[in-house]
Amino acid sequence: MKRSPAIAAAFLAAAALAASPIPAEAKDLAKRFGIGADVTLSGGTGVSARYYFSNRFGVQFLLGMDFASTTPGSVSEQERLFAIFASARGEFTAYRSDALHLAIPVGVSYAFRWLQLPGDPPADDHQVAVEGGLRAEWFVNDSFSLNMAVGFTVEVYPVSGEVVGPPHITSGPFGEAGTAFFLGSYFFGSAGFTFWFR
């Protein structure tokens, strides 16, 4: 019970920060392009390309690939896998200062996996995820930033299980097809970095 006032104060401080006017020294990201790497809330990883049309709105595109080929014994036991992940999302800036940006990312991702196991015919799976949340981004300097995010995802995955999931682009099977809803963030799961250019 003693923690309740502190928690309430933290929420009030966050609300006041979001409602406060943009400082005069706020970092200008309008018409700036960045490249880096990122992990989405749905667990997909990829190379990231970002562009801000204005200080209030930007877009981000991610692309990742995974390829594996193993031969435990004879050639007939060879296992092969190929997966590709792509994501697109918009970023709406809620607050910005010279070192900190708070944004609301909303987007969709798609993953494809082709898998061949010994004695089985090749199989391919698809997964679609929609996600949204709150991203905090710290600008170490004018050309480099680090970010982490929390939020939710709604995922549609195949019988063999999730195609995308932490910590890699492939994950273990669930055994049945379905829809998943996730609220929160994997530990250091939704994070990334960006190198910015003018």
Secondary structure, DSSP 8 states (H G I E B T S, - for coil): -TTHHHHHHHHHHHHHHHHS---TT----TTEEEEEEEE-TTS-EEEEEEEESSSSEEEEEEEEEEEEEE-SSSGGG-EEEEEEEEEEEEEEEEEE-SSEEEEEEEEEEEEEEEEE-TTS--EEEEEEEEEEEEEEEEEEETTEEEEEEEEEEEEEE-TT--SSBTTBS-----SS-EEEEEEE--TTTSEEEEEEE-
